[in-house]
Amino acid sequence: MCGKPNALLVAVILACSASWASWASAEGEVNLYSSRHYDTDERLYSDFEEQTGITVNRIEGNADELITRMESEGANSPADILLTVDTSRLERAKAAGVLQSIESDVLERRVPAYLQDDDNQWYGFSQRARILFYDKNDVQDPPMTYQDLADPKYKEMVCIRSSTNVYTQTLTAALIAHLGEAAVSEWAAAVVDNFARNPQGGDTDQLRGLVSGECDIAMSNTYYFGRAVRRPVDGLSDDIDMIGWVFPNQNDIGAHMNLSGGGVAAHSPNKDNAIAFLEYLASESAQKYFSAGNDEYPAVPGVGLSPSVASLGFFKPDDLDAATIADNVAAAQKLLNASGWK
C-alpha cells in the first residue's frame, strides 16, 4: 500500500515512487537519498527537524544504485540531497550530472578547501582514518607506514579488504598521487605476498582476525575500532586490549582519510532547504554528533572528539585534495587487478 511516508523514511519501495513525487516538492521538506546506513544518524535528522521545522524524508540504499536512480529519474527526480561515503562516489555523482553547484558562505567558511569539490558540487562532513592495527602479543615491530606492509618480514601476517572495496581503492589512489604508479604497483604486489588469507569481509572482520589469531596485522578505518571501544562488538570488544594501532606515515604524507559527504541534487525541488541541511551538517552540534554517534572525525577543524575517538590519540592526517584521490581511482583499480590483489 502506498501512503504518505513519515518524517524519517527508512525505505521506500519502487511502487510508491509516483505517489512520493507528489508530496516531495511540498514546502517545509527536504528529500534525502543516503547510503549512510547508521542508526545513529537518526539524531542528525531529528535535530535538524527540531531546529528548522523542515521535515526530512529519506531513502537509503547502495550509493551506486542511488546515483543510477537519480540518473534515470532525470528532471523528475524528487531528490534534494545525495549523502554518501567515499570521495570516489561523490566524484562519480558529479560526473553523472546528478549534483549541482551551490553558493554557501557557511560551507565555504567551515569545510576545509581540500574536503570540498572545486565546483562546489559536494562537501565533506566527516572522516575516518585508515590505519594499521596489530596483535601486541605477537608483533613487536609493527609497520609504521603503508609502504612497510610490503616488507617481507610481514609475510603471511596481513589481513586487508579486497581490491573491489572503495577503501582499498581510495588508499591506493592516494598512494599513486604521492608515490607514482610504478612504485605503488611494486608495493601492491609485495603486499599480496604478505596476505595471511585472501581478502574477505569488512573492516570489523579484519580486526576480528587479530583476535582469532588468523592475522597479526590488519588495516581498518578507525571508527570500526572506536565503536568496539564504546560498546560491545561480538568477537572484538572482549579482547580489544590485545590490539595496538599505528597512524601510518607520520613523518611524511600522514594517515589516509576516508570522507563522508554530500551535495545538492541537480534537479532539487527544495534547493533552499537542501542547502540549509548541508549547512546544518557543518554546524558545531552536528559535527560533534558525527564523532559521538558514529566514532568519526569531524570535517570541521576544532570540533571536540568523543572519548572513543580521542582515545586513539593525536595524529597527522593526509591533507591530499579529495578530488585528486578520486582522479586516481581508475588507475588504482587497474593496478590492484594487475598485482593479483583479489
N, C-alpha and C positions, 0 to 999 in steps of 0.2 A: 504493500500500500504506500502511495507517495503522498506524504503530508509535509507540511512546513517544518523544517528541522528546528531543533532547539538552538540555544545560543552557542553552545560548544559542540558543534557537529564533528563526531569522530570519523564517520564514514558515510558515504552516500552511494547507493547502488546506481548503476548507469540508467536504470529505468526511471529514476527520479530526476534526471538531468534537465528535462524540459520544464518541469514544474519549478525546479530550483532557479532556473534562469529568470523566471517571472518575478521572484522576490529579491534576487541578488542585487538589483540596482536600486533598491529602496533606500531612502535616506537613513542615516544612522547605522550603517552596516559596513563591514569590510569582509571580503571573501578570500580566505587564505588557502592556498594549495601548499601543503607542508610534507616534507619527507623526514622531518624530525619526529621520532617515534617515542618520545619520552613523556611519561605520565606527569612528570614534574613541570612540564611546560604549561600545564593547565593553569598554574598560578600566574604565569605571564599574561595569559589571555583574560583571566577573570579580573586581574588588577587593571589592565587596560580598559576593560568594560566599565569598571567602577569609576575610574578617573575621567573617562571621556563620555560615557553614555553610548558609545559605539559598540554594537553587537559584533562579535567575532564568529563567523561561520567558517568551519574548517573541513577540508577534505584531506585525508592523509593517504600517502601511497609511496611507492618507489619513485625516486627522483626522475629517472629516465622516463618512466611511464607518465608522470605528471607533465613533463616537458612535451612529450609526444601528444598528450591530451590537449595541452594548450595550443599546440600547432594545429591539430585537427579542428579545434573549436574556432580558431581564427578570430575574426572580429566579433563573433557572437560569444566569445568566452566570458563567463561571469567572474573569472579570476581577477582579483585585485593585486595579490602578492604571491610570489613564489618564494618559499623558505626552504633551504636545503643545506646539506652538509657537503663540503669539499669544494675547493676552488674550481676544479675541472668541470663540475656540474654547473656551477654558476656561469662559467665561460661558455659551456655548451648551450645553456639557455639564452645567453646573449647572441651567440652565433645563429641560433634557430630563430631569432627575431621575436621571442615571446616576452622580452623585457623592454622597458623604455627608459630613456634618460630623464632624470628629475633634477629639480633645484631644491636644495635644502641647506640652509646655513647651519642648522643644528648638526646634521650628519657630517658636513664638511669640517665642522669645528671639532666634533667629538671623536670621529672614527679616523685613526691614523691613515695617511695617504696610501701607505703600502698595503692596507687592508681594504681598499676600495677600488672599484673599476675606474679607469681613466675617463670614461664617458658617463660616469655617474649612473650606470645601469644596475649595479649591485654594490652592497656594502657588507663587510664582515661584522658580526656581533659577538661571537665567542670563538675561543680557540682551544685546541688540545695539543700538548706537546707530545711528539712521537719519540719515545726514549727507549733505553735499554734496561732490562731487568735481568737479575741473575740470582742463582742459588748461592747464598752466602756460605753454606756449608761446603760446597764443592769448588767454588770459583774464588780464588784469592787475588787474581789479577784480571778483573773484568775489562772488556773493551771500553775504551774511553772515547772513541769516535765511531762514526758509522763505517769509516774505512776499515777499522780494526776488525769488523765482522768477517773480513776476508782473510784474516791471519790463519795459517794452517794449524796453529796451536788450538784453535777452537773447532777442529774437525769433529763432526757428528755431535755438536753441542747446541746448535742454534734452532729455535722454533720461531717461525715467522709466517705472515699471511701470504696468500697466493698472489701470483702476478696479475690476476684479474681484479684484485681488490684495489679500490681507489687510493687507500692509504699507502700501499706499496708503490703505486704508480706515481703519486704526487711526491713522495720522498725521493724516488729515483729521478723524477723530473727536476727537483731542486738540486740534486747532486750533479746532474748534467749541466745545469746552469752555472754551478760553481766550479766543476772539475773538467767538464768536457765529455763528449760521448765516448771517446776511446778509453779514457781512464775508468769511466763508470761501467763500460762493457766488461773490462777485465775484473772489476770489483764484483759485478753481479755473478759472473761465472765462478769466482772463488767463493762467494757466499753460498752458492748452490752446493759446492763441495763440502761445506760445513753444516749442511742441514742435518738435524737429528732425526727428522722424519719429513715426508712430503708435506708441503703446506696444506693446512686444513683448519677449518673452524674460524672463529672470530678472535678478537683480541683477548677476551676473557679465557678462551681455550689455550692461548699461548701462555698465559700466566698460570693456568691450572697445570700445564705441562711441567712447570718448575716444581710445583707441589708434588706431582706424581713421580717425579724423577725422570720423566721422558726427555726433558730438556734441562740444560744448565744455563742457557742464555735465551732470552725472549725479547721480542720487540712488541710494544703496545702503546696505545695512546694513554696518557696519564689518567684520564677520567675513569677508565675501567678499574684502575688500581685504587684511585681515590674513593670510588664507590664501595669497594670492598673494605676500605678503612672505615668508612662512615656507617655502613650497615652490612649485615650478613650476606655473603655471596657464596653459594654452595660450591664446595671444592676449592675454595680460595681463602676466605677470611680466617678460618680457624688456624691456618698455617702461614699467615701473611708475614709473621716476624722473620721467617727464613729467607725472605726476598729482599734483596738490595736493589738499588737503582742508580743509574748514571744518566745525567743530562749530557748527551754527546757534544763533542766539538766545541767545548767551552773556551778553547784558546784560538779559535778561528771563526768558522761560519755560524756557530750556535746551533741550538736544538731546533729541528724542523717542527713547524706548527701547522696543524690541520685547521681549516677555517670552516665555520658555520655562518651562513649569511643569507641575504635575500634581496629582492628587488621588486619594483612595481611592474605589474603585468602590462604588456604592450597595449591592451585594449581595456584597461581597468575602468569599470563603470563607476567606481568610487575612489577616484585618484587622490583627492584631498585626504580622505580617511586612510588610504593606503600609506601615504607619506607620513601622516600622524602616527600610524602604527610603527613604521620603521624608526621614526624619531623616538618613540617610546622605548623601543628595544635598545636604543643607545643611552637611555636615561640611567641615572645612578641606581635607582631601585631595580630596574630590570637587569642591569649589568651585574649587580650583586647576586641576583637570583640565578643567573646562569652558573655562578660559582656555587652558591649554597644548594641549589636544587639539582644540579647535574654535574657537579665537580669539574666544571670547565674553568678556563681562564677568560676573564672579560677581555673584550677587544679594546675598550676604552681605558687608557692609562690612568693609574692612580686609584682604581676601584679596589676596595678591600676584598680579600680572598676568604673563602670558607676555611675552617680549620683543617678539613680533609685535604684541601688543595695546598694550603700553606705549609702543611707538614712535609711536603715533598721538598721544600727549600727553594731558595732563590736560584735563578739560572739566567744565562744569556740565550735569548731566542734568536732564531734566524729571521732577520727582517727583510729577506728577499721579497720583492714585489710579487704579490699573489698572481697577477696576470702573467708574469714571466714564468712562474711554475706551470700555469695552465698551458702556456705556449709549448712547453716541452713534454706534455703528457703523451702525445702520439709517439714521439721518439723513444720515450721511456718504455712504452708498451712493446714496441718493436725490439728494443734492446733486451728486455726481460725475456721475451719469447726466444730470442736467439741464444740466450745464456742457458736455456733449459730450466729456467725458473717456472715451475708448474703453477 
